[in-house]
Amino acid sequence: EELYRAAGDGALDLVYSTPSLYTCMQHGYGLSPVATAYRHVRRGNTTFLLDRYRGAIVVRANSTIHDVGDVRNSVLEAVAPISTGGYTLQMSEMMAQGISP
């Protein structure tokens, strides 16, 4: 929240941000990116470009939840509503399947 407010107040010249926070700042304050980061990972002789942002929905090994549709009426915990990999991506997938918070 402090970073978001500082960006909106014009107190910062440059912000290195998560995708979720950037989206909030873009819509809230009209900010635009000057650069984006891609991560390259090397395994042996192969280099992989990690050009997608991912998150996970994790359950206990003995859970009756086997796919996203099974989470309906379950108790869920997330990192934070502004976390792309820890909330937004999962919520988007659930909402696409008709599951609302």
Phi and psi in degrees as GROMACS dihedral restraints (atoms count N, CA, C in turn):
[ dihedral_restraints ]
;  ai    aj    ak    al  type     phi  dphi    fc
    3     4     5     6     1   -64.2    20    10
    4     5     6     7     1   -43.0    20    10
    6     7     8     9     1   -64.5    20    10
    7     8     9    10     1   -42.6    20    10
    9    10    11    12     1   -59.2    20    10
   10    11    12    13     1   -47.9    20    10
   12    13    14    15     1   -64.1    20    10
   13    14    15    16     1   -43.2    20    10
   15    16    17    18     1   -61.8    20    10
   16    17    18    19     1   -39.3    20    10
   18    19    20    21     1   -64.9    20    10
   19    20    21    22     1   -41.6    20    10
   21    22    23    24     1   -69.5    20    10
   22    23    24    25     1   -31.0    20    10
   24    25    26    27     1   -79.5    20    10
   25    26    27    28     1    -6.5    20    10
   27    28    29    30     1    78.1    20    10
   28    29    30    31     1    17.3    20    10
   30    31    32    33     1   -80.2    20    10
   31    32    33    34     1    -9.8    20    10
   33    34    35    36     1  -118.8    20    10
   34    35    36    37     1   144.8    20    10
   36    37    38    39     1   -93.2    20    10
   37    38    39    40     1   -26.9    20    10
   39    40    41    42     1  -148.7    20    10
   40    41    42    43     1   140.4    20    10
   42    43    44    45     1  -130.6    20    10
   43    44    45    46     1   129.1    20    10
   45    46    47    48     1   -99.7    20    10
   46    47    48    49     1   118.5    20    10
   48    49    50    51     1  -133.0    20    10
   49    50    51    52     1   161.6    20    10
   51    52    53    54     1   -78.1    20    10
   52    53    54    55     1   160.3    20    10
   54    55    56    57     1   -57.9    20    10
   55    56    57    58     1   -40.1    20    10
   57    58    59    60     1   -65.7    20    10
   58    59    60    61     1   -46.9    20    10
   60    61    62    63     1   -64.5    20    10
   61    62    63    64     1   -39.9    20    10
   63    64    65    66     1   -58.7    20    10
   64    65    66    67     1   -44.5    20    10
   66    67    68    69     1   -61.1    20    10
   67    68    69    70     1   -42.2    20    10
   69    70    71    72     1   -63.0    20    10
   70    71    72    73     1   -44.0    20    10
   72    73    74    75     1   -68.9    20    10
   73    74    75    76     1   -35.3    20    10
   75    76    77    78     1   -63.7    20    10
   76    77    78    79     1   -47.1    20    10
   78    79    80    81     1   -74.5    20    10
   79    80    81    82     1   -37.1    20    10
   81    82    83    84     1   -79.0    20    10
   82    83    84    85     1   -34.0    20    10
   84    85    86    87     1  -127.1    20    10
   85    86    87    88     1    -0.5    20    10
   87    88    89    90     1    72.1    20    10
   88    89    90    91     1    22.9    20    10
   90    91    92    93     1   -73.7    20    10
   91    92    93    94     1   153.8    20    10
   93    94    95    96     1  -134.9    20    10
   94    95    96    97     1   151.6    20    10
   96    97    98    99     1   -77.5    20    10
   97    98    99   100     1   148.1    20    10
   99   100   101   102     1  -107.9    20    10
  100   101   102   103     1   -16.5    20    10
  102   103   104   105     1  -160.3    20    10
  103   104   105   106     1   153.5    20    10
  105   106   107   108     1  -127.7    20    10
  106   107   108   109     1   155.2    20    10
  108   109   110   111     1  -104.7    20    10
  109   110   111   112     1   135.4    20    10
  111   112   113   114     1  -120.4    20    10
  112   113   114   115     1   145.1    20    10
  114   115   116   117     1  -110.5    20    10
  115   116   117   118     1   129.9    20    10
  117   118   119   120     1  -104.4    20    10
  118   119   120   121     1   134.0    20    10
  120   121   122   123     1  -121.4    20    10
  121   122   123   124     1   131.6    20    10
  123   124   125   126     1  -106.6    20    10
  124   125   126   127     1   127.3    20    10
  126   127   128   129     1  -126.2    20    10
  127   128   129   130     1   107.0    20    10
  129   130   131   132     1    65.0    20    10
  130   131   132   133     1  -125.7    20    10
  132   133   134   135     1   -94.0    20    10
  133   134   135   136     1     6.5    20    10
  135   136   137   138     1  -112.0    20    10
  136   137   138   139     1   135.5    20    10
  138   139   140   141     1  -110.1    20    10
  139   140   141   142     1   128.7    20    10
  141   142   143   144     1  -107.9    20    10
  142   143   144   145     1   134.5    20    10
  144   145   146   147     1   -95.2    20    10
  145   146   147   148     1   116.2    20    10
  147   148   149   150     1   -88.6    20    10
  148   149   150   151     1    84.6    20    10
  150   151   152   153     1   -99.8    20    10
  151   152   153   154     1    12.6    20    10
  153   154   155   156     1  -128.0    20    10
  154   155   156   157     1   144.3    20    10
  156   157   158   159     1   -98.4    20    10
  157   158   159   160     1   131.4    20    10
  159   160   161   162     1  -128.7    20    10
  160   161   162   163     1   161.1    20    10
  162   163   164   165     1  -142.0    20    10
  163   164   165   166     1   176.4    20    10
  165   166   167   168     1  -137.6    20    10
  166   167   168   169     1   150.4    20    10
  168   169   170   171     1  -112.4    20    10
  169   170   171   172     1   118.5    20    10
  171   172   173   174     1  -115.1    20    10
  172   173   174   175     1   136.8    20    10
  174   175   176   177     1  -129.5    20    10
  175   176   177   178     1   164.7    20    10
  177   178   179   180     1   -64.3    20    10
  178   179   180   181     1   155.2    20    10
  180   181   182   183     1   -59.6    20    10
  181   182   183   184     1   -33.3    20    10
  183   184   185   186     1   -95.0    20    10
  184   185   186   187     1    15.4    20    10
  186   187   188   189     1   -69.6    20    10
  187   188   189   190     1   152.3    20    10
  189   190   191   192     1   -88.2    20    10
  190   191   192   193     1    -0.3    20    10
  192   193   194   195     1   -86.5    20    10
  193   194   195   196     1   119.0    20    10
  195   196   197   198     1  -119.0    20    10
  196   197   198   199     1   -17.2    20    10
  198   199   200   201     1  -151.1    20    10
  199   200   201   202     1   174.2    20    10
  201   202   203   204     1   -58.2    20    10
  202   203   204   205     1   -36.5    20    10
  204   205   206   207     1   -61.6    20    10
  205   206   207   208     1   -23.9    20    10
  207   208   209   210     1   -77.3    20    10
  208   209   210   211     1    -8.0    20    10
  210   211   212   213     1   -80.1    20    10
  211   212   213   214     1    -9.3    20    10
  213   214   215   216     1   -52.5    20    10
  214   215   216   217     1   132.4    20    10
  216   217   218   219     1    65.9    20    10
  217   218   219   220     1    22.4    20    10
  219   220   221   222     1  -101.7    20    10
  220   221   222   223     1   160.1    20    10
  222   223   224   225     1   -88.1    20    10
  223   224   225   226     1   122.5    20    10
  225   226   227   228     1  -116.8    20    10
  226   227   228   229     1   152.2    20    10
  228   229   230   231     1  -129.2    20    10
  229   230   231   232     1   141.3    20    10
  231   232   233   234     1  -134.8    20    10
  232   233   234   235     1   162.3    20    10
  234   235   236   237     1   -61.6    20    10
  235   236   237   238     1   -60.4    20    10
  237   238   239   240     1  -169.6    20    10
  238   239   240   241     1   148.0    20    10
  240   241   242   243     1   -58.2    20    10
  241   242   243   244     1   -20.6    20    10
  243   244   245   246     1   -94.7    20    10
  244   245   246   247     1     3.2    20    10
  246   247   248   249     1   -87.0    20    10
  247   248   249   250     1   119.1    20    10
  249   250   251   252     1   -65.0    20    10
  250   251   252   253     1   -53.3    20    10
  252   253   254   255     1   -79.0    20    10
  253   254   255   256     1   -15.0    20    10
  255   256   257   258     1  -113.6    20    10
  256   257   258   259     1     7.7    20    10
  258   259   260   261     1  -161.1    20    10
  259   260   261   262     1   -60.7    20    10
  261   262   263   264     1   -58.6    20    10
  262   263   264   265     1   -46.5    20    10
  264   265   266   267     1   -64.3    20    10
  265   266   267   268     1   -42.5    20    10
  267   268   269   270     1   -66.8    20    10
  268   269   270   271     1   -43.4    20    10
  270   271   272   273     1   -62.8    20    10
  271   272   273   274     1   -40.2    20    10
  273   274   275   276     1   -60.5    20    10
  274   275   276   277     1   -43.5    20    10
  276   277   278   279     1   -64.7    20    10
  277   278   279   280     1   -42.3    20    10
  279   280   281   282     1   -65.2    20    10
  280   281   282   283     1   -43.6    20    10
  282   283   284   285     1   -64.5    20    10
  283   284   285   286     1   -34.6    20    10
  285   286   287   288     1   -62.5    20    10
  286   287   288   289     1   -24.8    20    10
  288   289   290   291     1   -99.8    20    10
  289   290   291   292     1    15.1    20    10
  291   292   293   294     1    80.9    20    10
  292   293   294   295     1    15.8    20    10
  294   295   296   297     1  -102.6    20    10
  295   296   297   298     1   118.1    20    10
  297   298   299   300     1  -106.4    20    10
  298   299   300   301     1   154.5    20    10
